[in-house]
Amino acid sequence: MTDPAIVAALLSTMSPPPIRFGLVGFGAWGQFHAQAIAGNPAAQLTAIVAPSAASRAAAARAHPAARVFADHRQMLAEVKLDLVDIVTPSHTHRAIAMDALHAGCDLLLEKPIATTLEDGRAIVAQAARSGRRIAVGHELRLSSQWGGIKRVIERGTIGEPHYVLVELSRRPYRLGADGWRYDAARVGSWVLEEPIHFFDLARWYLADAGEPVELYARGKAREASRPGLFDNFSAMFSYANGAYAVVSQTLAAFEHHQTVKVAGSRGALWAGWSGAMDRTLEPTCFLRVFDGERIEEVPLANHSSGEVFELREEIARCVQMVRGEAAPVASGRDGLWSAGLCLLAEQSIREGRPVRIVEKEFVA
Ligand SMILES: NC(=O)c1ccc[n+]([C@@H]2O[C@H](COP(=O)([O-])OP(=O)(O)OC[C@H]3O[C@@H](n4cnc5c(N)ncnc54)[C@H](OP(=O)(O)O)[C@@H]3O)[C@@H](O)[C@H]2O)c1
């Protein structure tokens, strides 16, 4: 007979300890991060940081096992962590990321990696110097739908991709704590908010074409008093082989409807996602593929496409990243590229002309 206590003790020595997450930011999106970490048995939500007393009280109520701090430096000084998850207003990313890297932690850093390329490069360079890993929050890559498109392309079903369209129509953005999202100095650029995901996807889908070489963008605000806050935005970026992508978004619409179309040398695909809100758990979604002869409906895992589902996958992938079992789904370099393309779009709108893309700008 085997003693169950001995078996339990043996088993406990075999399963690796949970990865200790310190979450900085407990706002609209940080609360979803907290739920995704707490719901993953291989992760532990060890600590949460939020400056306001109200957010700290909410964090303590929702996650009583976590220690709650008002400042990330205090958390880093007092708690041993494997990974710091940064979900704060975008202009704060650099300072928090640098402190976490200096404390020896890996990072999950929400998009945009930073509000300037200089800040983004500094983070990536510091991570390389200190031998730490960075995942940037481009979680759409992990969805059965948007990630499924990449797999269709990689299988060669549509041939060589020549054209990508990523389009979204939705209601206006949330204000953000303290109104940071509507403050040009703190948001950096509105293009860094949602279109950044679409730049990331389009560049990922067209990876075999190399890196883009030229970009042209147009944007128009609804309110003349906020000229940089584009409610309507479109950009096109192109590659040396003639392939190109169009990223287009309006915030002056209703509900939440996203479309991706990719056309290749042999076939094409079309994906759509619709919900009353961006974070609905019951969207309508599809992915249809044409291989040049037949149209196929690709089944989507439990219809679970949407950022809340993708976030759970992202947390699971970060656990693997910290354990050295998998690369981040979007690296610091990917984060630099997606932020850089957004900032070039902003420049193109300002100057009213196409801009050349200089690849060395995206190297830390
Ligand atoms: N990947 C995605 O799909 C996705 C989706 C949404 C947002 N995001 C990104 O996630 C980040 C946060 O967005 P959000 O919508 O959650 O914003 P939010 O609702 O305004 O929440 C921001 C949180 O950060 C806290 N905070 C502010 N300054 C801080 C500082 N210096 N140190 C520590 N905490 C600080 C705020 O604290 P208080 O509550 O105490 O004021 C709040 O809890 C942004 O970079 C955004 O672009 C990504």
The ligand as a Gaussian input file, in Angstrom:
#p B3LYP/6-31G(d) Opt

LIG

0 1
 N       -4.632000      44.920000     -25.127000
 C       -5.818000      45.465000     -25.055000
 O       -6.727000      44.991000     -25.692000
 C       -6.063000      46.670000     -24.169000
 C       -7.370000      47.013000     -23.820000
 C       -7.562000      48.134000     -23.002000
 C       -6.480000      48.871000     -22.536000
 N       -5.221000      48.509000     -22.915000
 C       -4.054000      49.281000     -22.410000
 O       -3.971000      49.046000     -21.003000
 C       -3.551000      50.228000     -20.331000
 C       -4.595000      50.618000     -19.267000
 O       -5.839000      50.868000     -19.896000
 P       -7.206000      50.924000     -19.036000
 O       -8.290000      51.038000     -20.024000
 O       -7.249000      49.833000     -18.042000
 O       -7.010000      52.316000     -18.278000
 P       -7.748000      52.818000     -16.964000
 O       -9.125000      52.267000     -16.871000
 O       -7.566000      54.284000     -16.943000
 O       -6.903000      52.167000     -15.774000
 C       -5.577000      52.573000     -15.485000
 C       -5.156000      52.036000     -14.113000
 O       -3.792000      52.404000     -13.886000
 C       -3.681000      53.014000     -12.597000
 N       -2.570000      53.960000     -12.624000
 C       -2.525000      55.211000     -13.131000
 N       -1.282000      55.717000     -13.005000
 C       -0.540000      54.765000     -12.356000
 C        0.796000      54.699000     -11.920000
 N        1.669000      55.683000     -12.141000
 N        1.197000      53.576000     -11.278000
 C        0.355000      52.566000     -11.063000
 N       -0.927000      52.563000     -11.476000
 C       -1.369000      53.652000     -12.122000
 C       -5.030000      53.661000     -12.364000
 O       -5.181000      53.794000     -10.977000
 P       -6.477000      54.377000     -10.248000
 O       -7.598000      53.445000     -10.595000
 O       -6.088000      54.273000      -8.824000
 O       -6.657000      55.761000     -10.760000
 C       -5.970000      52.614000     -12.960000
 O       -6.182000      51.582000     -12.032000
 C       -3.314000      51.271000     -21.417000
 O       -1.966000      51.260000     -21.816000
 C       -4.190000      50.789000     -22.560000
 O       -3.731000      51.212000     -23.820000
 C       -4.999000      47.422000     -23.695000

